[in-house]
């Protein structure tokens, strides 16, 4: 499948997945911190796996990566990746801190995992509701490293994964704190075709 030939109907469906997912995530985050959370309309694209590093700003940029295995009617991986500054902004938002020493502690990492879990579940649930597929995700694992190292996790399984991924750019803010993160859904080869078929594109 040539990603340049994706038709407008598919992109509309993918955007709808992003819109529903981000709306659900904003509601869940607002409940979590008991404050209003604004989320931008997400940018949704089909990318090739090799282009992820460029989207993140380069292989050597420090990031926080939250990783899930996806199973059910389709199999694969999900990664939610935040640049380090956004990760610090997010924990400041969660814990209502005015300032931070920029060091992420164990409690911060646990909170980031929970947010990643909320976001991944929100998008998976929106994909499930639009396709009728049964989908579930594993308990998250989290790590801080350079983007290239974080991406080596799914790359190890690349022989079983496809070269196409669903990219959802997620941006939200609370007062003056702004967070930008990238969610990547990386289906296995046969699962990508199954997902496209369920979305009405064979």
C-alpha positions in Angstrom: 0.0 0.0 0.0 1.5 3.3 -1.1 1.1 5.8 1.8 1.0 8.7 -0.7 -2.2 7.2 -2.2 -4.2 7.0 1.0 -7.6 8.4 0.1 -9.3 11.3 1.8 -11.9 9.0 3.3 -9.3 7.0 5.2 -7.6 10.2 6.5 -11.0 11.4 7.7 -11.6 8.2 9.6 -8.1 8.4 11.1 -8.7 12.0 12.2 -12.0 10.9 13.7 -10.1 8.3 15.7 -7.8 11.0 16.9 -10.6 13.4 17.7 -12.6 10.9 19.7 -9.4 9.6 21.5 -8.1 13.1 22.4 -11.6 14.2 23.6 -11.8 11.1 25.9 -8.2 11.6 27.0 -8.8 15.3 27.9 -11.8 14.4 29.9 -9.9 11.7 31.8 -6.9 14.0 32.4 -9.1 16.8 33.6 -10.7 14.4 36.1 -7.3 13.2 37.2 -6.0 16.7 38.1 -9.4 18.3 38.8 -8.8 21.1 36.3 -9.8 22.0 32.8 -7.5 20.5 30.1 -7.6 21.8 26.5 -6.4 19.4 23.7 -5.7 20.5 20.2 -7.2 18.7 17.2 -4.6 16.0 16.7 -2.5 15.6 13.6 -3.0 12.0 12.3 -0.9 10.4 9.6 0.2 7.1 8.3 4.0 7.0 8.4 6.8 4.6 7.6 8.7 3.2 10.7 12.0 4.6 9.5 10.6 8.2 9.6 9.7 8.1 13.4 13.1 9.5 14.4 12.7 12.5 12.2 9.3 13.2 13.6 10.8 13.2 17.1 13.5 15.7 16.2 16.5 13.3 15.8 17.9 10.1 17.2 19.9 11.9 20.0 17.1 14.0 21.5 16.3 12.9 25.1 12.7 11.5 25.4 10.5 9.6 27.8 9.0 6.6 26.1 6.0 4.7 27.3 5.6 1.3 25.6 2.6 -1.1 25.4 1.9 -4.4 23.7 -1.4 -4.4 21.8 -3.4 -7.6 21.3 -6.9 -8.8 20.4 -8.2 -8.6 16.8 -5.0 -6.9 15.8 -1.5 -7.3 17.3 1.4 -4.9 17.6 2.9 -2.2 19.8 2.0 1.3 20.9 4.5 3.9 22.0 3.7 7.3 23.6 6.8 9.5 23.4 7.3 12.8 25.1 10.4 15.1 24.7 12.0 15.6 28.1 10.7 19.2 28.5 7.1 18.2 27.8 7.5 15.3 30.3 8.6 17.8 33.0 5.7 20.1 32.1 3.3 17.3 32.4 4.3 16.2 35.9 4.3 19.8 37.0 0.7 20.0 35.7 -0.2 16.7 37.4 1.2 17.7 40.8 0.3 21.4 40.5 3.9 22.5 40.8 5.0 26.0 39.9 8.6 25.0 39.3 10.6 21.8 39.1 14.3 20.9 39.3 13.8 19.1 35.9 14.7 15.7 37.5 12.0 13.1 37.0 11.6 11.1 40.2 10.0 7.6 40.7 6.7 9.2 41.5 6.9 11.4 38.4 7.6 8.3 36.2 4.6 6.5 37.7 2.4 9.5 36.9 3.7 9.6 33.4 3.0 5.9 32.9 -0.6 6.5 34.1 -1.1 9.4 31.6 0.4 7.3 28.8 -2.0 4.5 29.8 -5.0 6.9 29.6 -4.0 8.3 26.2 -3.2 4.9 24.7 -6.5 3.4 26.0 -8.5 6.4 24.8 -7.2 6.0 21.2 -7.5 2.2 21.3 -11.1 2.5 22.5 -11.9 5.0 19.7 -10.4 2.7 17.1 -12.3 -0.2 18.6 -15.6 1.7 18.6 -15.2 2.7 14.9 -14.2 -0.7 13.7 -15.9 -3.1 16.0 -12.6 -4.8 16.8 -11.7 -6.1 20.2 -8.5 -4.5 21.3 -6.5 -4.4 24.6 -3.2 -3.1 25.8 -0.6 -4.4 28.2 0.6 -2.7 31.4 2.9 0.2 30.3 6.7 0.1 30.6 8.5 3.5 30.7 12.1 4.6 30.1 14.1 7.8 29.7 16.7 7.7 26.9 17.7 9.1 23.6 15.0 8.7 20.9 17.1 6.2 18.9 17.5 4.0 21.9 13.8 4.1 22.8 12.8 3.2 19.3 15.1 0.1 19.4 12.4 -1.6 21.5 9.9 -2.1 18.6 12.8 -2.2 16.1 14.0 -5.5 17.7 10.6 -7.0 16.6 10.7 -5.3 13.3 10.8 -8.6 11.4 7.3 -9.3 12.7 6.1 -5.7 12.5 5.0 -3.9 9.4 6.7 -0.8 8.0 3.5 1.3 8.3 2.5 3.0 11.5 -0.4 5.2 12.7 1.0 8.5 14.1 -1.2 10.7 16.3 0.4 14.0 17.5 -1.1 14.9 20.9 -0.9 18.4 22.3 -2.7 19.7 25.4 -2.4 22.5 27.9 -3.6 23.5 31.4 -3.1 27.3 32.1 0.4 28.1 30.8 1.7 24.5 30.9 1.8 23.0 27.4 2.6 19.4 26.6 3.3 17.8 23.2 3.6 14.1 22.8 3.5 11.6 19.9 1.6 8.4 19.9 2.6 5.6 17.5 0.5 2.6 16.8 2.7 0.0 15.2 0.7 -3.0 14.0 2.2 -6.3 12.8 2.1 -6.7 9.0 -1.1 -8.8 8.8 -2.8 -6.6 11.4 -2.2 -3.4 9.4 -4.1 -4.9 6.5 -6.9 -6.1 8.8 -7.1 -2.7 10.4 -7.3 -0.9 7.0 -10.0 -3.4 5.8 -12.1 -2.7 9.0 -11.7 1.1 8.3 -13.1 0.5 4.8 -9.9 0.5 2.8 -8.7 -2.8 1.4 
